[in-house]
């Protein structure tokens, strides 16, 4: 028999969900955020795209999605992107969030069903079709829209960049099975084990791949894999995770989710919510400080590669892209309706987002309550 899903640890009253700024006040972000001027165009494009793909059905779903202003997150991530590139990034960001919301119900605690879904999605990225000739490809709104994003994103890109992009997407998809196992565990993992999974499901690595695409270049593998850039990518992942987990804490507990670094640290240390938030904010600050030092030392770290002026400019753009992700995530998170009182209410008491049931229900899901 499977163990009961982990419940959120008991403790004092949670912070006021209407005031996410109070929970992030301890986060010191040393990088400025800039908004792409094409944000409104991307908003209109992605609304039409998501409806056309069947991700959003009906006016209610479209209005609720639109209120979250998800396209502005991409406009902060890629402030200098061309309009067409920002539209595409807003499409894949819509897919990220809509896909994530599928796991607020029973699916989020069913690793086998997640594995089958992931296999269908991963098959769309195969270099060569895997289905027998004439056999239909897996379909449904999530698979169909993911296939569209993959084909548009990789069109005309170098093979080595496509390979990295594919690896990051596969890791992102597969890690949802690991999060399902966390929800079913008798005891939550420690913070480092949690981060090993969360660094994939946060989706930062595909977003950084898109930094290159928006910039019109692809870092060579020997540059991309240098230890300094690898550590800076991990820092970017962690800072986005910590900020997201602080600002979304009340919303995730309302949905019954425990995949949150604040919850994990609190369960491990037995401290209060406020103490755990303070600790996670401190980790974010320490990592951004380390990022600043690594960035300052990067010319020396890359000196052995003998990069020309163009290659150095590409590295500078890529590093600036990491700053945009960290700063933009915080700025957007404090403005979106996803984490305010209305966002918490939308997933409380068993409620689901209108787009939260795009995966065909399992045998018992149609008559069972959501995971709490």
C-alpha positions as CSV (number, residue, x, y, z in Angstrom):
1,X,0.0,0.0,0.0
2,X,1.3,3.5,-0.9
3,X,2.0,5.8,2.0
4,X,-0.3,8.7,2.6
5,X,0.7,12.0,1.0
6,X,2.8,14.2,3.2
7,X,0.8,16.9,4.9
8,X,2.2,20.4,5.4
9,X,3.8,20.6,8.9
10,X,1.7,22.3,11.5
11,X,2.7,25.6,12.8
12,X,1.7,29.3,13.3
13,X,-0.5,31.2,11.1
14,X,0.9,31.7,7.6
15,X,1.8,35.2,6.2
16,X,-1.0,37.3,4.8
17,X,-1.5,36.0,1.1
18,X,-2.6,39.5,0.1
19,X,0.9,40.9,0.9
20,X,3.6,38.9,-0.9
21,X,6.0,41.8,-0.6
22,X,6.3,41.1,3.2
23,X,7.5,37.6,2.5
24,X,10.1,38.7,0.0
25,X,11.3,41.8,1.9
26,X,14.4,40.0,3.0
27,X,15.5,39.1,-0.6
28,X,18.1,41.6,-1.8
29,X,18.2,41.6,-5.6
30,X,21.3,43.4,-6.8
31,X,20.2,43.4,-10.5
32,X,17.6,45.8,-12.1
33,X,14.6,44.5,-14.0
34,X,13.7,45.9,-17.5
35,X,10.4,45.2,-19.4
36,X,10.4,44.4,-23.1
37,X,8.4,47.0,-25.0
38,X,6.7,44.2,-27.0
39,X,4.9,42.8,-24.0
40,X,1.4,43.8,-25.0
41,X,1.9,42.3,-28.5
42,X,3.1,39.0,-26.9
43,X,0.1,39.0,-24.6
44,X,-2.4,39.2,-27.4
45,X,-0.5,36.7,-29.5
46,X,-0.3,34.1,-26.7
47,X,-3.9,34.4,-25.7
48,X,-4.9,33.5,-29.3
49,X,-2.3,30.8,-29.5
50,X,-3.4,29.1,-26.3
51,X,-7.0,29.2,-27.3
52,X,-6.2,27.8,-30.7
53,X,-4.2,25.0,-29.2
54,X,-7.1,24.0,-26.9
55,X,-5.1,24.9,-23.7
56,X,-7.7,27.6,-22.8
57,X,-11.4,26.8,-23.5
58,X,-14.0,29.5,-23.2
59,X,-14.0,33.1,-22.1
60,X,-13.8,32.3,-18.4
61,X,-10.6,30.4,-18.8
62,X,-9.1,33.0,-21.1
63,X,-9.9,35.9,-18.7
64,X,-8.6,34.0,-15.7
65,X,-5.4,33.2,-17.6
66,X,-5.0,36.8,-18.9
67,X,-5.3,38.2,-15.4
68,X,-2.0,36.4,-14.4
69,X,-0.1,38.4,-17.0
70,X,2.3,35.6,-17.6
71,X,3.7,37.2,-20.8
72,X,5.3,39.9,-18.6
73,X,7.5,37.4,-17.0
74,X,9.0,36.7,-20.4
75,X,9.1,40.4,-21.1
76,X,11.3,40.7,-18.0
77,X,13.4,37.7,-18.9
78,X,14.1,38.9,-22.4
79,X,13.9,42.7,-22.4
80,X,15.7,43.1,-25.7
81,X,14.1,40.3,-27.7
82,X,12.5,40.9,-31.0
83,X,8.7,40.9,-31.0
84,X,8.5,37.5,-32.8
85,X,10.9,35.9,-30.3
86,X,9.0,37.3,-27.3
87,X,5.8,35.9,-28.7
88,X,7.3,32.5,-28.9
89,X,8.8,32.7,-25.4
90,X,5.4,33.8,-24.1
91,X,3.9,30.7,-25.8
92,X,6.3,28.3,-24.1
93,X,5.8,30.2,-20.8
94,X,2.1,29.7,-21.1
95,X,2.7,26.0,-21.7
96,X,5.0,25.9,-18.6
97,X,2.3,27.3,-16.2
98,X,-0.6,25.4,-17.7
99,X,1.3,22.2,-17.6
100,X,2.3,22.9,-14.0
101,X,-1.3,23.4,-12.9
102,X,-2.1,19.9,-14.0
103,X,-0.4,18.6,-10.9
104,X,-2.6,20.3,-8.3
105,X,-5.0,17.3,-8.4
106,X,-4.5,13.6,-8.2
107,X,-2.2,13.5,-11.1
108,X,0.4,15.3,-9.0
109,X,0.7,12.2,-6.7
110,X,0.6,9.5,-9.5
111,X,4.1,8.8,-10.8
112,X,3.1,6.2,-13.3
113,X,0.6,8.4,-15.0
114,X,3.1,11.2,-15.0
115,X,5.7,8.9,-16.6
116,X,3.3,8.0,-19.5
117,X,2.4,11.7,-20.1
118,X,6.1,12.6,-20.1
119,X,6.9,9.8,-22.6
120,X,4.3,11.3,-25.0
121,X,5.7,14.8,-24.6
122,X,9.3,13.6,-25.0
123,X,8.5,11.7,-28.1
124,X,7.7,15.0,-29.9
125,X,11.4,16.0,-29.5
126,X,12.8,12.8,-31.1
127,X,15.2,13.6,-33.9
128,X,13.4,11.1,-36.0
129,X,9.8,10.0,-35.8
130,X,9.4,6.9,-33.5
131,X,5.9,6.0,-34.6
132,X,5.5,3.4,-37.3
133,X,4.8,4.9,-40.7
134,X,1.3,6.2,-40.9
135,X,0.7,5.8,-37.2
136,X,-0.8,8.9,-35.5
137,X,1.3,11.0,-33.2
138,X,0.2,11.3,-29.6
139,X,-2.3,14.1,-29.4
140,X,-4.3,16.3,-26.9
141,X,-3.8,20.0,-26.1
142,X,-0.7,19.6,-24.0
143,X,1.1,17.3,-26.5
144,X,-0.1,19.2,-29.6
145,X,1.0,22.6,-28.2
146,X,4.3,21.3,-26.9
147,X,5.1,19.9,-30.4
148,X,4.3,23.3,-31.9
149,X,6.7,25.1,-29.4
150,X,9.5,22.6,-30.0
151,X,9.3,22.8,-33.8
152,X,9.2,26.6,-33.8
153,X,11.9,27.0,-31.2
154,X,14.4,24.7,-32.9
155,X,13.8,25.7,-36.5
156,X,17.2,26.7,-38.0
157,X,19.2,26.2,-34.7
158,X,22.5,24.3,-34.6
159,X,22.4,20.6,-33.7
160,X,24.4,21.0,-30.5
161,X,22.1,23.7,-29.2
162,X,19.0,21.5,-30.1
163,X,20.6,18.7,-28.2
164,X,21.1,20.8,-25.0
165,X,17.6,22.2,-25.4
166,X,16.2,18.7,-25.7
167,X,18.1,17.4,-22.7
168,X,16.8,20.3,-20.5
169,X,13.2,19.8,-21.6
170,X,13.5,16.1,-20.9
171,X,14.9,16.7,-17.5
172,X,12.2,19.2,-16.8
173,X,9.4,16.8,-17.8
174,X,10.9,13.7,-16.0
175,X,11.5,15.6,-12.7
176,X,7.7,15.8,-12.2
177,X,7.7,12.1,-11.4
178,X,10.3,12.9,-8.6
179,X,8.0,15.6,-7.3
180,X,5.1,13.2,-7.2
181,X,7.2,10.8,-5.1
182,X,7.9,13.7,-2.7
183,X,4.2,14.2,-2.3
184,X,3.7,10.5,-1.5
185,X,6.7,10.2,0.8
186,X,6.3,9.5,4.5
187,X,9.1,12.1,5.1
188,X,10.0,15.1,3.0
189,X,13.5,15.1,1.5
190,X,16.3,17.3,2.8
191,X,16.9,20.6,1.1
192,X,19.7,19.4,-1.1
193,X,17.8,16.3,-2.3
194,X,14.8,18.5,-2.9
195,X,16.8,21.0,-4.9
196,X,18.2,18.2,-7.1
197,X,14.7,17.7,-8.4
198,X,13.4,21.3,-8.2
199,X,16.3,22.6,-10.3
200,X,14.7,20.7,-13.2
201,X,11.0,21.4,-12.6
202,X,11.6,25.2,-12.1
203,X,12.3,25.4,-15.9
204,X,15.2,27.8,-15.7
205,X,17.5,25.9,-18.0
206,X,15.2,25.9,-21.0
207,X,14.6,29.6,-20.3
208,X,18.4,30.2,-20.4
209,X,18.6,28.3,-23.7
210,X,16.1,30.8,-25.0
211,X,18.4,33.6,-23.9
212,X,20.8,32.4,-26.6
213,X,18.0,32.0,-29.1
214,X,16.7,35.5,-28.5
215,X,20.3,36.8,-28.8
216,X,20.8,35.1,-32.1
217,X,23.8,32.9,-31.0
218,X,24.6,29.5,-29.5
219,X,27.4,29.2,-27.0
220,X,29.9,26.5,-28.1
221,X,29.9,23.5,-25.8
222,X,33.4,24.2,-24.5
223,X,32.2,27.6,-23.4
224,X,28.8,26.5,-22.1
225,X,30.3,23.8,-20.0
226,X,33.0,25.9,-18.2
227,X,32.8,25.4,-14.4
228,X,32.1,29.1,-13.8
229,X,29.1,29.3,-16.1
230,X,27.8,26.0,-14.8
231,X,27.9,27.3,-11.3
232,X,26.2,30.6,-12.4
233,X,23.4,28.6,-14.0
234,X,22.9,26.7,-10.8
235,X,22.8,29.9,-8.8
236,X,20.2,31.3,-11.2
237,X,18.1,28.2,-10.8
238,X,18.3,28.4,-7.0
239,X,17.5,32.1,-6.7
240,X,14.5,31.7,-8.9
241,X,13.4,28.7,-6.9
242,X,13.8,30.4,-3.5
243,X,12.0,33.6,-4.6
244,X,9.2,31.5,-6.2
245,X,8.8,29.3,-3.1
246,X,8.6,32.3,-0.8
247,X,6.1,34.2,-2.8
248,X,4.0,31.2,-3.7
249,X,4.0,29.6,-0.3
250,X,0.4,30.3,0.7
251,X,-0.9,29.4,-2.7
252,X,0.9,26.0,-2.8
253,X,-0.2,25.1,0.7
254,X,-3.8,25.9,-0.3
255,X,-3.4,23.5,-3.2
256,X,-1.9,20.8,-0.9
257,X,1.6,20.9,-2.5
258,X,4.7,20.3,-0.4
259,X,7.3,20.9,-3.2
260,X,8.5,24.1,-1.7
261,X,11.9,24.9,-0.2
262,X,10.3,26.8,2.7
263,X,8.1,23.8,3.5
264,X,11.0,21.4,3.2
265,X,13.3,23.5,5.4
266,X,10.6,24.0,8.0
267,X,9.8,20.2,8.1
268,X,13.5,19.4,8.5
269,X,14.3,22.0,11.2
270,X,11.0,22.2,13.0
271,X,11.1,26.0,12.9
272,X,8.4,28.6,12.3
273,X,7.2,29.7,8.9
274,X,8.8,33.1,9.4
275,X,12.1,31.5,10.4
276,X,12.1,29.3,7.4
277,X,11.2,32.1,5.0
278,X,14.1,34.1,6.5
279,X,16.5,31.2,6.0
280,X,15.5,30.7,2.4
281,X,15.8,34.4,1.7
282,X,19.2,34.3,3.2
283,X,20.2,31.5,0.8
284,X,19.0,33.5,-2.1
285,X,21.0,36.5,-1.0
286,X,24.2,34.4,-0.5
287,X,23.8,33.0,-4.0
288,X,23.4,36.3,-5.7
289,X,26.5,37.6,-3.9
290,X,28.4,34.6,-5.1
291,X,27.0,35.2,-8.7
292,X,28.4,38.8,-8.6
293,X,31.9,37.5,-7.6
294,X,31.8,34.8,-10.3
295,X,30.7,37.3,-13.0
296,X,33.6,39.7,-12.0
297,X,36.1,36.8,-12.3
298,X,34.7,35.4,-15.5
299,X,37.2,36.9,-17.9
300,X,40.0,35.2,-16.0
301,X,38.1,31.9,-15.9
302,X,37.5,32.0,-19.6
303,X,41.0,33.2,-20.6
304,X,42.2,29.8,-21.6
305,X,39.6,29.5,-24.3
306,X,41.0,32.5,-26.3
307,X,37.6,33.9,-27.2
308,X,37.3,36.5,-29.9
309,X,35.4,39.8,-29.5
310,X,32.1,38.3,-30.8
311,X,32.3,35.3,-28.6
312,X,33.0,37.4,-25.5
313,X,30.0,39.6,-26.4
314,X,27.8,36.4,-26.5
315,X,29.1,35.3,-23.1
316,X,28.3,38.8,-21.7
317,X,24.8,38.6,-23.1
318,X,24.3,35.2,-21.6
319,X,25.4,36.3,-18.2
320,X,23.2,39.4,-18.4
321,X,20.4,37.0,-19.3
322,X,20.9,35.2,-16.0
323,X,20.6,38.5,-14.2
324,X,17.4,39.2,-16.1
325,X,15.9,35.9,-15.0
326,X,16.6,36.5,-11.4
327,X,15.5,40.1,-11.3
328,X,12.5,39.6,-13.6
329,X,11.2,36.6,-11.6
330,X,11.1,38.7,-8.4
331,X,9.6,41.7,-10.1
332,X,6.9,39.8,-11.9
333,X,6.1,37.6,-8.8
334,X,5.2,40.6,-6.7
335,X,2.9,42.0,-9.4
336,X,1.0,38.9,-10.7
337,X,-2.4,37.8,-9.5
338,X,-1.2,34.2,-9.4
339,X,0.2,34.6,-5.8
340,X,-2.2,37.2,-4.3
341,X,-5.4,36.5,-2.3
342,X,-7.4,35.9,-5.5
343,X,-4.7,33.4,-6.7
344,X,-4.8,31.6,-3.5
345,X,-8.6,31.4,-3.5
346,X,-8.5,30.0,-7.1
347,X,-6.8,26.8,-5.8
348,X,-8.2,26.5,-2.3
349,X,-10.8,24.0,-1.0
350,X,-10.3,21.6,-3.9
351,X,-10.8,24.2,-6.6
352,X,-8.8,23.9,-9.9
353,X,-7.9,26.4,-12.6
354,X,-10.1,26.1,-15.7
355,X,-7.2,24.6,-17.6
356,X,-6.1,22.3,-14.8
357,X,-7.8,19.1,-16.2
358,X,-6.2,18.7,-19.6
359,X,-4.8,15.3,-18.8
360,X,-7.4,12.5,-19.2
361,X,-8.4,11.4,-15.6
362,X,-7.3,8.1,-14.2
363,X,-9.8,5.4,-13.2
364,X,-10.6,6.9,-9.8
365,X,-10.0,10.6,-10.4
366,X,-13.4,11.5,-11.7
367,X,-15.0,10.6,-8.3
368,X,-12.1,11.4,-5.9
369,X,-11.3,14.7,-4.3
370,X,-8.0,16.5,-5.2
371,X,-4.9,15.7,-3.2
372,X,-4.7,17.9,-0.1
